[in-house]
């Protein structure tokens, strides 16, 4: 798949992690976003013929960094990790924080700190290619589980994505699309666009595909956690419309029990 000046390759790791490669076709530089498991990343590199130059870590959880040592030994890739994950990823070449920029060849990404799922989480926004790597903050039809912060922290992080163009491709860290679709339909059953998106997810499963990447336009239309301002979502959690943060908190708590 290509997007602007970038090429991408997605594949499953472990049981439901999404592995991603992004490549600059002009220079040949290529980055893996996290390494949940080494073998699928190395296989994707072999299949594409791409040469890995970089690894960009979104957060410190083991299911995102477990395969890094083996892949670095095989490729010599430079490792970039969040500054706040320094203890968990002590051997990175570069540590980044809010507002820093990273390059993969001629492709440039801005680093966003997006806490909520965990305190050290970052996202990588490649504006020139209209690609964002959201890790476990924003999923297709869903969002990450809150683990180390008040849920309002994750709500504020999700608002960062609202500035992105509709065409932006959103790469998330897991394929939770079917379970997210079931919850989204329970929360907003009258959303016709969501109904079609859920049917698309079922069709993709039957074909052995997954709906990653999504687009910001699709998420704005169908993701309940980005739609907390909608009166229908407030009604779904028995709250008056207007306090979108409170609606989000209630939706996230409901999803935890779903």
N, C-alpha and C positions, 0 to 999 in steps of 0.2 A: 504494500500500500504506500502511496506517496501523498504528501501534503505540502504544497508549496515547494520549497527547496529541500524538504526532508523525505526520507524513506523510512518506513516503520515495519516491524514484524512483531506480531503478537502470538503467544503460545501459552499453553497451560503448564504450570509447575505444581508440584505436590498434588493436592486434590482439587484446589480451587484458586490457587494464586495465578495471577496473570504475569507472565514474563513479557518484557518489551525490549526491543532494540530500536534505536533511532540512529539513522545514518545520514551524513552529509555527502551527497553523491559527488560533489566537486572535489573534496579533499580525501574522501574515503574514511574520514573519522567516524567512529561508531561508538555509541554508549549503550550499556544495559541499564535499565532503571530497576534498581534492586537486583538481587540474585537469590530468589527463594530456594533454588536448587540448582546445582551446577550443571548436571547432565543435559537438561533441556536447553539451557543457554548455549552450551558448547555445541549441541546438535544444531540449533538454529544458525549459529555462526558457520558451521560446516555446510549446511544446506544452502545458505545464501552466498557463501564465499566472502562474507564481510570480515574485516579485521577489527577486533574490539580494542579500542583505545582508552575507553573511560567506563567507569561504573558510577552512577549517581544514586545515592541512598536517600530514600524518603524518610525513613525512621528506623529505630533500633530493634524492632521486634524480630525474633529469631526467624520467623517465616519470611522475612525480607532480606536477611543478611547471611543466612546459613551457608549458602553456596559460594560466598565471596572468596574465601581463601583458595579453593580449588580453581576457580576461574582466573584469579589473579596469577596463580602459578602457571596456568596454561597460556595466558595471554600477555601478562605484564601490564595490564590495564591500570591506569591511574584511578585512584579511589577518592571520590568526593563524598563527604558525609556532613550531616548537620553538626554545628558546633555543640549543640546541647546533647548530642549523642556521643560525645568524645569518649566517655568512659566505656561505652558498649562497643564502639568502633575505634579502638585506640591506635590503629595503624593506618589511618587514612592519610593520603597525601595532601589533601586540602579539606579544611573545615569551613562551612558556610553558614551565614545567618541572613536575616531579613535584609533584602535590598542588594545582596551580593549578586554577581553575574558569573555564570559558568559558560564555557564554550565547548562545543563539540565540532571541531573543524571551524567552518564559518557560521555554524548555527549558534545562536546565543540565547541563553535562558536567564530569566530573572528568578531569584530565589524568594519564595514567600514562606514565612513561618505560619503554619496552619495548625496550631495546637488544638486539642480536644480529644482526639483518639489517644494521643500521648503527647507529652509536653515538648518533645524534640521534633515533632513532625514538620516537614517542609514539603512544598510543592515546587515544581519547576515549570515555568511559563515560557515557552518558546514562541514569542509574539510573531516573529517573522514567518513561522510555519503554521501559526494558529493551532498549536498543540500544547496541552497542559497535562502534566503527569501529577495526578492528584493523590496517589498512594491510597491510604485508607481513610482519607477525609471525605471524598465524594465518590460514590459508586453509581453505576447505571441504575437508576430508579431508587437509589438509597443513599445512605451516608454511613460513616464509621460508627462503631460502638464507642461510647464515652467511657474512658478508662482512668484518666488522671486529672480531670478538671471538672468543674461544674458544666452541665450541658450547654449553658449559655456561651461558654468558650467555643465549643464546636459550632454553634450557630453563628458566632461572629466570624469564624474561619470560613464557613460556607459562603458568607456574604462577599468574600474576596472574589469568588468565581462569578458573581453577578455582573461584573464589569466586562466580562469576556464576550466577544462577538458570538452570535448564534452558531456560526460555522466552526467554532473552535472544537477540535477533537479532544475528548476527555478520556484519558487512559487511567483506569483505576487499578487498584492492587489485587482485587479478587473478582471472581465471577460469581456473584450472588444474585444474578439477574432474576431468576425464576422466583426465589423466595421474596425478593424485593417487590416483584410485580404482584405477588399475591397480597402482600401488605398494602401496597399502594392502591389496589382495587378495593380492599376493605375500607381504606380511609376515604377514597374518592371514587365510589362506584359509578357515578354519573359522568365521568370524564371520558368522552369518546376517543380522544387521542390516546389516552392511557390504555383503553381497551384494545386499541389496535396495536399499541406497543407491546402489551402483554401477549397478544396473539403472535406477534413477530418473534418474541422471545421463545415461545413454545416451538415455533417453526424452526428457529435456529437450533434449538436443542435437538430436534429430530434430525437435523442435517449435520450435527456434530460441530456446530459453530457457537459462538457466544457474542453478545452485543457489547463488546469492548473493542474499539472505542465507541463511546456514544458522542453526542454533540451537545453543546450548551443549549442550543435551541430545543432539542428533544428533552433535555432535563428540565428546562424551564416549564415545558408544557406538561410533564408527566411525573416529575420527582416530588413526592409530597413534602420532603424536607426542604426543598427550595420554594415550595408553594405555601408556606405557612401563613402568608399574608392573605390567602384566598379564603373568603367566608365559608366555603364548603368544608375546608379543612378545620376551621375553628369549630364549626358545628359538629364535626366528626369527633372532637374531643370535648364537647360540651363547654366550650368557652365562647365568649363574645368576640367578634372580629375586632381587630385593631392591635392587639398585643401579639405580634408575630413571634417574638421570642418565647412567650409562654406557650403558644400553640406548638412551636417546635419542641419544647421540652416535653410537653404532653405526648406528642407524636413519638418522640424517641423512647419515652417510657413505655408506651403501648407496644412499639416494635420489640422492645426487650422481652415482653411477655408473649408476643405473637407466636 
